[in-house]
Amino acid sequence: AAGEVIAAPLMGRFYARPEQGAAPFVTLGDTVTPDTTICLIEVMKTFTSVPAGVSGRIVEILVADEAVVEYGQPLFRVEKA
């Protein structure tokens, strides 16, 4: 598929939303900038916010909320602006 992949910067548990019941950080079709927070990754109760790092539109979400991800695993696909 076309587009740039945003990969996990560390291993841990992927969270698509800031807290239970809250709206996700990003959804399909959302436009992001390099500073947009797209998810959290939690390791031993430490939460790291992950910025998009690119400008564009979210075209694919590759990980389920609360899934455990590996370092370098693709999380999102972005169509660059």
FILOTI-506083 format. One record per atom (N, C-alpha, C): chain; atom name; z, x, y. Coordinates in nm, 4 decimals, always signed. Layout:
FILOTI-506083
(kese 'A', 'CA', (Z, X, Y))
...
This chain:
FILOTI-506083
(kese 'A', 'N', (+0.0000, +0.0848, -0.1202))
(kese 'A', 'CA', (+0.0000, +0.0000, +0.0000))
(kese 'A', 'C', (+0.0000, +0.0882, +0.1249))
(kese 'A', 'N', (-0.0559, +0.0366, +0.2299))
(kese 'A', 'CA', (-0.0637, +0.1119, +0.3551))
(kese 'A', 'C', (+0.0700, +0.1077, +0.4269))
(kese 'A', 'N', (+0.0845, +0.1977, +0.5206))
(kese 'A', 'CA', (+0.2065, +0.1989, +0.6005))
(kese 'A', 'C', (+0.2939, +0.3170, +0.5685))
(kese 'A', 'N', (+0.3876, +0.3401, +0.6560))
(kese 'A', 'CA', (+0.4806, +0.4515, +0.6412))
(kese 'A', 'C', (+0.6069, +0.4035, +0.5726))
(kese 'A', 'N', (+0.6575, +0.4854, +0.4802))
(kese 'A', 'CA', (+0.7791, +0.4504, +0.4066))
(kese 'A', 'C', (+0.9006, +0.5058, +0.4801))
(kese 'A', 'N', (+1.0045, +0.4233, +0.4916))
(kese 'A', 'CA', (+1.1336, +0.4702, +0.5410))
(kese 'A', 'C', (+1.2198, +0.4896, +0.4165))
(kese 'A', 'N', (+1.2631, +0.6130, +0.3942))
(kese 'A', 'CA', (+1.3375, +0.6464, +0.2732))
(kese 'A', 'C', (+1.4871, +0.6575, +0.3031))
(kese 'A', 'N', (+1.5661, +0.6444, +0.1979))
(kese 'A', 'CA', (+1.7120, +0.6558, +0.2113))
(kese 'A', 'C', (+1.7498, +0.7988, +0.2487))
(kese 'A', 'N', (+1.8282, +0.8158, +0.3564))
(kese 'A', 'CA', (+1.8689, +0.9501, +0.3973))
(kese 'A', 'C', (+1.9850, +1.0048, +0.3133))
(kese 'A', 'N', (+2.0452, +0.9191, +0.2316))
(kese 'A', 'CA', (+2.1539, +0.9607, +0.1434))
(kese 'A', 'C', (+2.1664, +0.8595, +0.0316))
(kese 'A', 'N', (+2.2378, +0.8965, -0.0746))
(kese 'A', 'CA', (+2.2583, +0.8002, -0.1828))
(kese 'A', 'C', (+2.3799, +0.7137, -0.1511))
(kese 'A', 'N', (+2.3819, +0.5932, -0.2033))
(kese 'A', 'CA', (+2.4942, +0.5036, -0.1816))
(kese 'A', 'C', (+2.4512, +0.3598, -0.1983))
(kese 'A', 'N', (+2.5341, +0.2678, -0.1485))
(kese 'A', 'CA', (+2.5030, +0.1253, -0.1596))
(kese 'A', 'C', (+2.4327, +0.0802, -0.0321))
(kese 'A', 'N', (+2.3187, +0.0126, -0.0511))
(kese 'A', 'CA', (+2.2345, -0.0359, +0.0583))
(kese 'A', 'C', (+2.2851, -0.1723, +0.1058))
(kese 'A', 'N', (+2.3053, -0.1851, +0.2360))
(kese 'A', 'CA', (+2.3426, -0.3151, +0.2929))
(kese 'A', 'C', (+2.2381, -0.3554, +0.3963))
(kese 'A', 'N', (+2.1794, -0.4719, +0.3757))
(kese 'A', 'CA', (+2.0745, -0.5220, +0.4649))
(kese 'A', 'C', (+2.1320, -0.5887, +0.5890))
(kese 'A', 'N', (+2.2635, -0.6192, +0.5851))
(kese 'A', 'CA', (+2.3269, -0.6919, +0.6969))
(kese 'A', 'C', (+2.4582, -0.6247, +0.7341))
(kese 'A', 'N', (+2.5006, -0.6412, +0.8607))
(kese 'A', 'CA', (+2.6230, -0.5738, +0.9060))
(kese 'A', 'C', (+2.7499, -0.6225, +0.8361))
(kese 'A', 'N', (+2.7515, -0.7498, +0.7946))
(kese 'A', 'CA', (+2.8678, -0.8030, +0.7216))
(kese 'A', 'C', (+2.8249, -0.9275, +0.6457))
(kese 'A', 'N', (+2.9053, -0.9656, +0.5486))
(kese 'A', 'CA', (+2.8777, -1.0838, +0.4666))
(kese 'A', 'C', (+2.8503, -1.2038, +0.5567))
(kese 'A', 'N', (+2.7417, -1.2753, +0.5301))
(kese 'A', 'CA', (+2.7127, -1.3963, +0.6057))
(kese 'A', 'C', (+2.6385, -1.3720, +0.7368))
(kese 'A', 'N', (+2.6261, -1.2459, +0.7780))
(kese 'A', 'CA', (+2.5546, -1.2148, +0.9030))
(kese 'A', 'C', (+2.4044, -1.2096, +0.8752))
(kese 'A', 'N', (+2.3262, -1.2177, +0.9812))
(kese 'A', 'CA', (+2.1810, -1.2046, +0.9676))
(kese 'A', 'C', (+2.1472, -1.0601, +0.9311))
(kese 'A', 'N', (+2.0388, -1.0395, +0.8561))
(kese 'A', 'CA', (+1.9997, -0.9024, +0.8234))
(kese 'A', 'C', (+1.9607, -0.8232, +0.9480))
(kese 'A', 'N', (+1.9735, -0.6916, +0.9385))
(kese 'A', 'CA', (+1.9322, -0.6054, +1.0499))
(kese 'A', 'C', (+1.7850, -0.6275, +1.0823))
(kese 'A', 'N', (+1.7006, -0.6295, +0.9788))
(kese 'A', 'CA', (+1.5574, -0.6538, +0.9979))
(kese 'A', 'C', (+1.5059, -0.7441, +0.8871))
(kese 'A', 'N', (+1.4006, -0.8200, +0.9183))
(kese 'A', 'CA', (+1.3340, -0.9036, +0.8190))
(kese 'A', 'C', (+1.1844, -0.8720, +0.8240))
(kese 'A', 'N', (+1.1108, -0.9223, +0.7273))
(kese 'A', 'CA', (+0.9659, -0.9005, +0.7237))
(kese 'A', 'C', (+0.9031, -0.9442, +0.8549))
(kese 'A', 'N', (+0.8146, -0.8615, +0.9073))
(kese 'A', 'CA', (+0.7446, -0.8952, +1.0302))
(kese 'A', 'C', (+0.8147, -0.8488, +1.1561))
(kese 'A', 'N', (+0.9411, -0.8050, +1.1440))
(kese 'A', 'CA', (+1.0128, -0.7563, +1.2624))
(kese 'A', 'C', (+0.9497, -0.6275, +1.3141))
(kese 'A', 'N', (+0.9523, -0.6118, +1.4451))
(kese 'A', 'CA', (+0.9059, -0.4887, +1.5078))
(kese 'A', 'C', (+1.0268, -0.3990, +1.5281))
(kese 'A', 'N', (+1.0106, -0.2712, +1.4908))
(kese 'A', 'CA', (+1.1193, -0.1747, +1.5054))
(kese 'A', 'C', (+1.0741, -0.0577, +1.5928))
(kese 'A', 'N', (+1.1727, +0.0088, +1.6509))
(kese 'A', 'CA', (+1.1495, +0.1331, +1.7242))
(kese 'A', 'C', (+1.2264, +0.2415, +1.6488))
(kese 'A', 'N', (+1.2061, +0.3687, +1.6833))
(kese 'A', 'CA', (+1.2779, +0.4736, +1.6106))
(kese 'A', 'C', (+1.4300, +0.4560, +1.6104))
(kese 'A', 'N', (+1.4854, +0.3918, +1.7134))
(kese 'A', 'CA', (+1.6306, +0.3745, +1.7248))
(kese 'A', 'C', (+1.6835, +0.2466, +1.6600))
(kese 'A', 'N', (+1.5955, +0.1584, +1.6143))
(kese 'A', 'CA', (+1.6402, +0.0320, +1.5542))
(kese 'A', 'C', (+1.7196, +0.0590, +1.4267))
(kese 'A', 'N', (+1.8411, +0.0027, +1.4168))
(kese 'A', 'CA', (+1.9182, +0.0123, +1.2922))
(kese 'A', 'C', (+1.8555, -0.0843, +1.1920))
(kese 'A', 'N', (+1.8179, -0.0322, +1.0750))
(kese 'A', 'CA', (+1.7501, -0.1160, +0.9759))
(kese 'A', 'C', (+1.8390, -0.1516, +0.8573))
(kese 'A', 'N', (+1.9464, -0.0732, +0.8362))
(kese 'A', 'CA', (+2.0381, -0.1035, +0.7261))
(kese 'A', 'C', (+2.1600, -0.0127, +0.7371))
(kese 'A', 'N', (+2.2554, -0.0363, +0.6486))
(kese 'A', 'CA', (+2.3706, +0.0531, +0.6327))
(kese 'A', 'C', (+2.3672, +0.1070, +0.4902))
(kese 'A', 'N', (+2.4126, +0.2294, +0.4736))
(kese 'A', 'CA', (+2.4337, +0.2832, +0.3394))
(kese 'A', 'C', (+2.5792, +0.3272, +0.3333))
(kese 'A', 'N', (+2.6477, +0.2782, +0.2276))
(kese 'A', 'CA', (+2.7913, +0.3026, +0.2157))
(kese 'A', 'C', (+2.8181, +0.3982, +0.1002))
(kese 'A', 'N', (+2.8974, +0.5005, +0.1299))
(kese 'A', 'CA', (+2.9421, +0.5960, +0.0280))
(kese 'A', 'C', (+3.0932, +0.6096, +0.0432))
(kese 'A', 'N', (+3.1679, +0.5746, -0.0608))
(kese 'A', 'CA', (+3.3145, +0.5858, -0.0586))
(kese 'A', 'C', (+3.3756, +0.5288, +0.0698))
(kese 'A', 'N', (+3.3400, +0.4057, +0.1014))
(kese 'A', 'CA', (+3.3936, +0.3303, +0.2162))
(kese 'A', 'C', (+3.3494, +0.3843, +0.3535))
(kese 'A', 'N', (+3.2582, +0.4809, +0.3551))
(kese 'A', 'CA', (+3.2027, +0.5300, +0.4811))
(kese 'A', 'C', (+3.0641, +0.4708, +0.4976))
(kese 'A', 'N', (+3.0429, +0.3991, +0.6081))
(kese 'A', 'CA', (+2.9161, +0.3321, +0.6327))
(kese 'A', 'C', (+2.8322, +0.4146, +0.7297))
(kese 'A', 'N', (+2.7092, +0.4425, +0.6908))
(kese 'A', 'CA', (+2.6160, +0.5164, +0.7752))
(kese 'A', 'C', (+2.5048, +0.4218, +0.8160))
(kese 'A', 'N', (+2.4828, +0.4059, +0.9469))
(kese 'A', 'CA', (+2.3713, +0.3221, +0.9886))
(kese 'A', 'C', (+2.2443, +0.4050, +0.9829))
(kese 'A', 'N', (+2.1383, +0.3406, +0.9357))
(kese 'A', 'CA', (+2.0102, +0.4093, +0.9170))
(kese 'A', 'C', (+1.9115, +0.3596, +1.0227))
(kese 'A', 'N', (+1.8632, +0.4498, +1.1098))
(kese 'A', 'CA', (+1.7625, +0.4104, +1.2082))
(kese 'A', 'C', (+1.6231, +0.4120, +1.1454))
(kese 'A', 'N', (+1.5321, +0.3326, +1.2017))
(kese 'A', 'CA', (+1.3960, +0.3253, +1.1474))
(kese 'A', 'C', (+1.3261, +0.4611, +1.1536))
(kese 'A', 'N', (+1.3419, +0.5316, +1.2661))
(kese 'A', 'CA', (+1.2774, +0.6613, +1.2793))
(kese 'A', 'C', (+1.1300, +0.6553, +1.3162))
(kese 'A', 'N', (+1.0731, +0.5347, +1.3151))
(kese 'A', 'CA', (+0.9326, +0.5144, +1.3526))
(kese 'A', 'C', (+0.9209, +0.3841, +1.4313))
(kese 'A', 'N', (+0.8091, +0.3678, +1.4991))
(kese 'A', 'CA', (+0.7794, +0.2406, +1.5661))
(kese 'A', 'C', (+0.6764, +0.1671, +1.4826))
(kese 'A', 'N', (+0.6949, +0.0366, +1.4702))
(kese 'A', 'CA', (+0.5985, -0.0424, +1.3940))
(kese 'A', 'C', (+0.6582, -0.1748, +1.3516))
(kese 'A', 'N', (+0.5947, -0.2328, +1.2491))
(kese 'A', 'CA', (+0.6334, -0.3648, +1.2007))
(kese 'A', 'C', (+0.6722, -0.3539, +1.0536))
(kese 'A', 'N', (+0.7847, -0.4147, +1.0177))
(kese 'A', 'CA', (+0.8305, -0.4143, +0.8779))
(kese 'A', 'C', (+0.7340, -0.4994, +0.7954))
(kese 'A', 'N', (+0.6671, -0.4360, +0.6987))
(kese 'A', 'CA', (+0.5715, -0.5095, +0.6159))
(kese 'A', 'C', (+0.6185, -0.5255, +0.4713))
(kese 'A', 'N', (+0.7218, -0.4492, +0.4341))
(kese 'A', 'CA', (+0.7741, -0.4617, +0.2985))
(kese 'A', 'C', (+0.9187, -0.4144, +0.2959))
(kese 'A', 'N', (+1.0042, -0.4899, +0.2254))
(kese 'A', 'CA', (+1.1427, -0.4501, +0.2031))
(kese 'A', 'C', (+1.1513, -0.4185, +0.0543))
(kese 'A', 'N', (+1.1842, -0.2942, +0.0216))
(kese 'A', 'CA', (+1.1697, -0.2452, -0.1151))
(kese 'A', 'C', (+1.2991, -0.2431, -0.1948))
(kese 'A', 'N', (+1.4112, -0.2817, -0.1315))
(kese 'A', 'CA', (+1.5418, -0.2732, -0.1971))
(kese 'A', 'C', (+1.6176, -0.4038, -0.1763))
(kese 'A', 'N', (+1.6882, -0.4474, -0.2802))
(kese 'A', 'CA', (+1.7714, -0.5680, -0.2692))
(kese 'A', 'C', (+1.9018, -0.5341, -0.1987))
(kese 'A', 'N', (+1.9546, -0.6309, -0.1239))
(kese 'A', 'CA', (+2.0827, -0.6133, -0.0560))
(kese 'A', 'C', (+2.1891, -0.5756, -0.1590))
(kese 'A', 'N', (+2.2712, -0.4775, -0.1246))
(kese 'A', 'CA', (+2.3823, -0.4281, -0.2065))
(kese 'A', 'C', (+2.3397, -0.3490, -0.3298))
(kese 'A', 'N', (+2.2110, -0.3121, -0.3379))
(kese 'A', 'CA', (+2.1655, -0.2269, -0.4484))
(kese 'A', 'C', (+2.2121, -0.0838, -0.4230))
(kese 'A', 'N', (+2.2299, -0.0078, -0.5304))
(kese 'A', 'CA', (+2.2616, +0.1339, -0.5169))
(kese 'A', 'C', (+2.1289, +0.2087, -0.5051))
(kese 'A', 'N', (+2.1194, +0.2936, -0.4031))
(kese 'A', 'CA', (+1.9958, +0.3679, -0.3801))
(kese 'A', 'C', (+2.0191, +0.5183, -0.3956))
(kese 'A', 'N', (+1.9135, +0.5872, -0.4294))
(kese 'A', 'CA', (+1.9161, +0.7332, -0.4432))
(kese 'A', 'C', (+1.8660, +0.7964, -0.3148))
(kese 'A', 'N', (+1.9021, +0.9206, -0.2915))
(kese 'A', 'CA', (+1.8494, +0.9956, -0.1783))
(kese 'A', 'C', (+1.6962, +0.9998, -0.1893))
(kese 'A', 'N', (+1.6271, +0.9677, -0.0791))
(kese 'A', 'CA', (+1.4814, +0.9732, -0.0773))
(kese 'A', 'C', (+1.4116, +0.8498, -0.1318))
(kese 'A', 'N', (+1.4886, +0.7538, -0.1824))
(kese 'A', 'CA', (+1.4279, +0.6304, -0.2361))
(kese 'A', 'C', (+1.3673, +0.5490, -0.1227))
(kese 'A', 'N', (+1.2438, +0.4985, -0.1402))
(kese 'A', 'CA', (+1.1829, +0.4139, -0.0366))
(kese 'A', 'C', (+1.2627, +0.2846, -0.0160))
(kese 'A', 'N', (+1.2929, +0.2535, +0.1106))
(kese 'A', 'CA', (+1.3686, +0.1326, +0.1443))
(kese 'A', 'C', (+1.2796, +0.0269, +0.2086))
(kese 'A', 'N', (+1.1970, +0.0710, +0.3020))
(kese 'A', 'CA', (+1.1106, -0.0197, +0.3775))
(kese 'A', 'C', (+0.9731, +0.0436, +0.3917))
(kese 'A', 'N', (+0.8716, -0.0426, +0.4134))
(kese 'A', 'CA', (+0.7390, +0.0049, +0.4479))
(kese 'A', 'C', (+0.7093, -0.0513, +0.5868))
(kese 'A', 'N', (+0.6612, +0.0365, +0.6759))
(kese 'A', 'CA', (+0.6354, -0.0008, +0.8150))
(kese 'A', 'C', (+0.4891, +0.0263, +0.8481))
(kese 'A', 'N', (+0.4269, -0.0741, +0.9114))
(kese 'A', 'CA', (+0.2914, -0.0568, +0.9643))
(kese 'A', 'C', (+0.3101, -0.0001, +1.1045))
(kese 'A', 'N', (+0.2666, +0.1249, +1.1227))
(kese 'A', 'CA', (+0.2924, +0.1922, +1.2510))
(kese 'A', 'C', (+0.2202, +0.1237, +1.3657))
(kese 'A', 'N', (+0.2892, +0.1189, +1.4806))
(kese 'A', 'CA', (+0.2359, +0.0527, +1.6001))
(kese 'A', 'C', (+0.1316, +0.1429, +1.6664))
